Amino acid sequence: SKHKRTVHSTSKELFPCDICKKKFSTKYSVKIHKAAIHEEYRSFQCDICPRSFLNKSTLVAHMAVHSGLKKFACTMCD
């Protein structure tokens, strides 16, 4: 799954952000990080807390934090 590829990647190669040098397992993760953190382009605002997100699906997944629900269980994290 995407979660296992991005969070539990076994790849040795890491891709650094050219702004803060944080490293990621995929180039796509660097792209998303830069848009979310450095460009601060987040048009979907949480109504409960100050967090905002790049897309609606991420906001919807975030809302599980406020309701105490998880979208899925990760056998490697839990």
DSSP file (Angstrom, degrees, kcal/mol; ACC not computed):
  #  RESIDUE AA STRUCTURE BP1 BP2  ACC     N-H-->O    O-->H-N    N-H-->O    O-->H-N    TCO  KAPPA ALPHA  PHI   PSI    X-CA   Y-CA   Z-CA
    1    1 A S     >        0   0    0      0, 0.0     4,-2.2     0, 0.0     5,-0.2   0.000 360.0 360.0 360.0 165.4    0.0    0.0    0.0
    2    2 A K  H  >  +     0   0    0      1,-0.2     4,-2.5     2,-0.2     5,-0.3   0.895 360.0  56.0 -60.3 -40.7    1.0    3.7   -0.3
    3    3 A H  H  >>S+     0   0    0      1,-0.2     4,-3.0     2,-0.2     5,-0.7   0.929 108.4  45.9 -58.4 -47.6    1.3    3.9    3.5
    4    4 A K  H  >5S+     0   0    0      1,-0.2     4,-1.0     3,-0.2    -1,-0.2   0.889 113.2  50.8 -65.0 -38.1    3.8    1.0    3.6
    5    5 A R  H  <5S+     0   0    0     -4,-2.2    -2,-0.2     1,-0.2    -1,-0.2   0.903 120.6  33.2 -65.3 -40.5    5.8    2.5    0.7
    6    6 A T  H  <5S+     0   0    0     -4,-2.5    19,-0.3    -5,-0.2    -2,-0.2   0.859 130.3  29.6 -88.4 -35.6    6.1    5.9    2.2
    7    7 A V  H  <5S+     0   0    0     -4,-3.0    -3,-0.2    -5,-0.3    -2,-0.1   0.848 132.1  29.3 -92.4 -38.2    6.2    5.3    5.9
    8    8 A H  S  <<S+     0   0    0     -4,-1.0    -1,-0.1    -5,-0.7    -2,-0.1  -0.126  82.0 159.8-116.5  35.8    7.9    1.9    6.1
    9    9 A S        -     0   0    0     -4,-0.2    -4,-0.1    -3,-0.2    -3,-0.1  -0.288  30.9-161.5 -62.4 139.3   10.0    2.0    2.9
   10   10 A T        +     0   0    0     15,-0.0    -1,-0.1    -5,-0.0     2,-0.1   0.387  53.5 120.8 -99.2   1.1   13.0   -0.4    2.7
   11   11 A S        -     0   0    0     -6,-0.2    -2,-0.0     1,-0.1     0, 0.0  -0.404  55.8-151.2 -66.1 140.4   14.6    1.7    0.0
   12   12 A K  S    S+     0   0    0     -2,-0.1     2,-0.3     2,-0.0    -1,-0.1   0.742  70.4  91.5 -83.1 -25.4   18.0    3.0    0.8
   13   13 A E        -     0   0    0     12,-0.1     2,-0.4     2,-0.0    -2,-0.1  -0.565  57.2-169.9 -79.1 130.7   17.8    6.1   -1.4
   14   14 A L        -     0   0    0     -2,-0.3    11,-0.2     9,-0.0    13,-0.0  -0.921  13.5-143.8-119.0 147.3   16.4    9.2    0.3
   15   15 A F  E     -A   24   0A   0      9,-3.6     9,-2.1    -2,-0.4     2,-0.2  -0.941  18.1-144.7-113.5 118.4   15.4   12.5   -1.4
   16   16 A P  E     -A   23   0A   0      0, 0.0     2,-0.4     0, 0.0     7,-0.2  -0.532  16.3-117.7 -85.7 148.3   16.2   15.7    0.4
   17   17 A C     >  -     0   0    0      5,-2.5     4,-1.7    -2,-0.2    14,-0.0  -0.681  21.2-140.8 -73.3 131.1   14.1   18.9    0.4
   18   18 A D  T  4 S+     0   0    0     -2,-0.4    -1,-0.1     1,-0.2    12,-0.0   0.564  96.7  47.2 -75.5  -5.3   16.3   21.6   -1.2
   19   19 A I  T  4 S+     0   0    0      3,-0.1    -1,-0.2     0, 0.0    -2,-0.0   0.867 131.7   9.1 -97.9 -51.7   14.9   24.1    1.3
   20   20 A C  T  4 S-     0   0    0      2,-0.1    -2,-0.2     0, 0.0     3,-0.1   0.514  90.2-126.4-111.2  -7.3   15.1   22.5    4.7
   21   21 A K     <  +     0   0    0     -4,-1.7    -3,-0.1     1,-0.3     2,-0.1   0.501  53.1 153.5  73.3   6.1   17.1   19.3    3.9
   22   22 A K        -     0   0    0     -6,-0.1    -5,-2.5     1,-0.1     2,-0.3  -0.432  39.9-130.2 -61.5 141.7   14.5   17.0    5.4
   23   23 A K  E     -A   16   0A   0     -7,-0.2     2,-0.3    -3,-0.1    -1,-0.1  -0.764  24.4-172.5-106.8 145.7   14.7   13.6    3.6
   24   24 A F  E     -A   15   0A   0     -9,-2.1    -9,-3.6    -2,-0.3     6,-0.0  -0.902  31.5-127.1-132.7 158.2   12.0   11.5    2.1
   25   25 A S  S    S+     0   0    0     -2,-0.3     2,-0.3   -19,-0.3   -12,-0.1   0.669  93.5  35.0 -81.1 -16.7   11.7    8.1    0.6
   26   26 A T  S  > S-     0   0    0    -11,-0.2     4,-1.3     1,-0.1   -11,-0.1  -0.964  72.7-128.6-135.9 154.3   10.1    9.3   -2.7
   27   27 A K  H  > S+     0   0    0     -2,-0.3     4,-2.1     1,-0.2     5,-0.1   0.858 112.2  58.8 -64.9 -35.2   10.5   12.3   -4.9
   28   28 A Y  H  > S+     0   0    0      1,-0.2     4,-2.4     2,-0.2    -1,-0.2   0.890 101.3  54.2 -61.9 -39.4    6.7   12.7   -4.8
   29   29 A S  H  > S+     0   0    0      1,-0.2     4,-2.5     2,-0.2    -1,-0.2   0.875 107.0  51.2 -62.8 -37.3    6.9   13.0   -1.0
   30   30 A V  H  X S+     0   0    0     -4,-1.3     4,-2.7     2,-0.2    -1,-0.2   0.919 109.4  50.9 -64.1 -43.2    9.4   15.9   -1.4
   31   31 A K  H  X S+     0   0    0     -4,-2.1     4,-2.0     2,-0.2    -2,-0.2   0.925 112.8  44.7 -60.6 -46.6    7.0   17.6   -3.8
   32   32 A I  H  X S+     0   0    0     -4,-2.4     4,-2.5     2,-0.2     5,-0.2   0.912 112.8  52.3 -64.9 -43.7    4.0   17.3   -1.4
   33   33 A H  H  X>S+     0   0    0     -4,-2.5     4,-3.2     1,-0.2     5,-0.7   0.928 109.7  48.6 -57.6 -48.3    6.2   18.4    1.6
   34   34 A K  I  X>S+     0   0    0     -4,-2.7     5,-2.3     1,-0.2     4,-0.8   0.909 113.4  46.6 -62.8 -42.5    7.4   21.5   -0.3
   35   35 A A  I  <5S+     0   0    0     -4,-2.0     6,-1.7    -5,-0.2    -1,-0.2   0.908 120.0  39.3 -65.1 -41.4    3.9   22.5   -1.3
   36   36 A A  I  <5S+     0   0    0     -4,-2.5    -2,-0.2     4,-0.2    -1,-0.2   0.873 129.7  24.2 -78.6 -38.5    2.4   21.9    2.2
   37   37 A I  I  <5S+     0   0    0     -4,-3.2    -3,-0.2    -5,-0.2    -2,-0.1   0.899 131.1  28.2 -97.1 -49.1    5.3   23.3    4.3
   38   38 A H  I  <<S+     0   0    0     -4,-0.8    -3,-0.2    -5,-0.7    -4,-0.1   0.821 127.1  38.4 -90.4 -32.3    7.3   25.8    2.3
   39   39 A E  S   <S-     0   0    0     -5,-2.3    -4,-0.2     2,-0.1    -3,-0.1   0.655  88.4-150.1 -91.5 -16.5    4.7   27.2   -0.1
   40   40 A E        +     0   0    0     -6,-0.4     2,-1.2     1,-0.2    -4,-0.2   0.825  36.9 156.0  49.7  39.1    1.9   27.2    2.4
   41   41 A Y        +     0   0    0     -6,-1.7     2,-0.5    11,-0.0    -1,-0.2  -0.758  10.4 145.6 -93.9  89.9   -0.7   26.6   -0.2
   42   42 A R        +     0   0    0     -2,-1.2    12,-0.2    -3,-0.1    13,-0.1  -0.905  17.9 169.9-131.3 103.0   -3.4   25.0    1.9
   43   43 A S        +     0   0    0     -2,-0.5     2,-0.7    10,-0.4    11,-0.2   0.526  59.4  78.9 -94.6  -5.2   -6.9   25.8    0.8
   44   44 A F  E     -B   53   0B   0      9,-2.2     9,-2.5    11,-0.1     2,-0.4  -0.879  65.6-166.4-110.4 105.0   -8.8   23.3    3.0
   45   45 A Q  E     -B   52   0B   0     -2,-0.7     2,-0.3     7,-0.2     7,-0.2  -0.707  20.2-124.1 -94.3 135.0   -9.0   24.6    6.6
   46   46 A C        -     0   0    0      5,-2.7    14,-0.0    -2,-0.4    -1,-0.0  -0.596  11.8-148.7 -72.9 135.8  -10.1   22.4    9.6
   47   47 A D  S    S+     0   0    0     -2,-0.3    -1,-0.1     1,-0.1    -2,-0.0   0.605  94.0  45.5 -80.0 -11.9  -13.1   23.9   11.4
   48   48 A I  S    S+     0   0    0      1,-0.1    -1,-0.1     3,-0.1    -2,-0.0   0.806 120.5  17.0-102.1 -37.1  -11.9   22.5   14.7
   49   49 A C  S    S-     0   0    0      2,-0.2    -3,-0.2     0, 0.0    -1,-0.1  -0.786  84.1 -98.6-131.2 174.2   -8.2   23.3   14.9
   50   50 A P  S    S+     0   0    0      0, 0.0    -3,-0.0     0, 0.0     2,-0.0   0.497  80.5 117.3 -76.1  -1.1   -5.8   25.6   13.0
   51   51 A R        -     0   0    0     -6,-0.1    -5,-2.7     8,-0.0     2,-0.3  -0.328  42.0-172.1 -68.7 148.4   -4.5   23.0   10.6
   52   52 A S  E     -B   45   0B   0     -7,-0.2     2,-0.3   -16,-0.1    -7,-0.2  -0.944   5.3-151.3-137.7 160.5   -5.1   23.3    6.9
   53   53 A F  E     -B   44   0B   0     -9,-2.5    -9,-2.2    -2,-0.3   -10,-0.4  -0.875  25.3-123.5-137.3 160.0   -4.4   21.0    4.0
   54   54 A L  S    S+     0   0    0     -2,-0.3     2,-0.3   -12,-0.2   -11,-0.2   0.817  94.8  20.5 -71.3 -32.8   -3.6   20.8    0.3
   55   55 A N  S  > S-     0   0    0    -11,-0.1     4,-1.6     1,-0.1     3,-0.4  -0.944  74.8-115.7-141.7 160.4   -6.6   18.8   -0.6
   56   56 A K  H  > S+     0   0    0     -2,-0.3     4,-2.7     1,-0.2     5,-0.2   0.852 110.8  59.0 -63.3 -37.5  -10.0   17.8    0.7
   57   57 A S  H  > S+     0   0    0      1,-0.2     4,-2.1     2,-0.2    -1,-0.2   0.860 105.6  49.4 -64.4 -34.2   -9.2   14.1    1.1
   58   58 A T  H  > S+     0   0    0     -3,-0.4     4,-2.4     2,-0.2    -1,-0.2   0.893 110.8  50.1 -70.5 -39.3   -6.4   14.9    3.5
   59   59 A L  H  X S+     0   0    0     -4,-1.6     4,-2.0     2,-0.2    -2,-0.2   0.929 110.1  50.3 -61.5 -45.2   -8.7   17.2    5.5
   60   60 A V  H  < S+     0   0    0     -4,-2.7     4,-0.5     1,-0.2    -2,-0.2   0.917 111.7  47.5 -60.4 -43.6  -11.3   14.4    5.7
   61   61 A A  H >< S+     0   0    0     -4,-2.1     3,-1.2     1,-0.2     4,-0.3   0.892 109.5  54.6 -64.5 -38.5   -8.7   11.9    6.9
   62   62 A H  H >X S+     0   0    0     -4,-2.4     3,-2.4     1,-0.2     4,-0.6   0.855  93.8  69.1 -61.6 -36.2   -7.5   14.5    9.4
   63   63 A M  H 3X S+     0   0    0     -4,-2.0     4,-1.3     1,-0.3     3,-0.4   0.732  84.1  71.8 -58.6 -21.8  -11.0   14.9   10.9
   64   64 A A  H <>>S+     0   0    0     -3,-1.2     5,-1.3    -4,-0.5     4,-1.2   0.797  88.4  63.5 -63.1 -27.5  -10.6   11.3   12.2
   65   65 A V  H <45S+     0   0    0     -3,-2.4    -1,-0.2    -4,-0.3     3,-0.2   0.902 104.7  44.9 -61.4 -41.4   -8.2   12.8   14.7
   66   66 A H  H  <5S+     0   0    0     -4,-0.6    -1,-0.2    -3,-0.4    -2,-0.2   0.766 116.1  45.3 -76.1 -25.9  -10.9   14.9   16.2
   67   67 A S  H  <5S-     0   0    0     -4,-1.3    -1,-0.2     2,-0.2    -2,-0.2   0.554 109.6-118.1 -94.3  -8.3  -13.5   12.0   16.3
   68   68 A G  T  <5S+     0   0    0     -4,-1.2     2,-0.3     1,-0.3    -3,-0.2   0.546  73.8 125.1  83.7   6.8  -11.0    9.4   17.7
   69   69 A L      < -     0   0    0     -5,-1.3     2,-0.4    -6,-0.2    -1,-0.3  -0.682  50.6-145.4 -99.1 153.1  -11.3    7.3   14.6
   70   70 A K        -     0   0    0     -2,-0.3     3,-0.1     1,-0.1    -9,-0.0  -0.908  12.6-139.8-111.9 146.5   -8.6    6.0   12.4
   71   71 A K  S    S-     0   0    0     -2,-0.4     2,-0.3     1,-0.2    -1,-0.1   0.866  84.4 -10.7 -71.2 -34.8   -9.0    5.5    8.6
   72   72 A F        -     0   0    0     -3,-0.1     2,-0.5     2,-0.0    -1,-0.2  -0.972  69.2-112.6-155.9 163.8   -7.1    2.3    8.7
   73   73 A A        -     0   0    0     -2,-0.3     2,-0.6    -3,-0.1     3,-0.0  -0.892  21.5-150.4-104.9 133.7   -4.9    0.2   11.0
   74   74 A C     >  -     0   0    0     -2,-0.5     4,-2.8     1,-0.1     3,-0.4  -0.908   3.1-156.1-103.2 120.6   -1.2   -0.2   10.2
   75   75 A T  T  4 S+     0   0    0     -2,-0.6    -1,-0.1     1,-0.2    -2,-0.0   0.721  95.3  52.7 -68.0 -19.7    0.2   -3.5   11.5
   76   76 A M  T  4 S+     0   0    0      2,-0.1    -1,-0.2     1,-0.1    -2,-0.0   0.776 116.5  36.7 -85.9 -27.5    3.6   -2.0   11.6
   77   77 A C  T  4        0   0    0     -3,-0.4    -2,-0.2     1,-0.1    -1,-0.1   0.855 360.0 360.0 -89.4 -40.8    2.7    1.0   13.7
   78   78 A D     <        0   0    0     -4,-2.8    -3,-0.1     0, 0.0    -2,-0.1   0.457 360.0 360.0 -83.5 360.0    0.1   -0.5   16.0
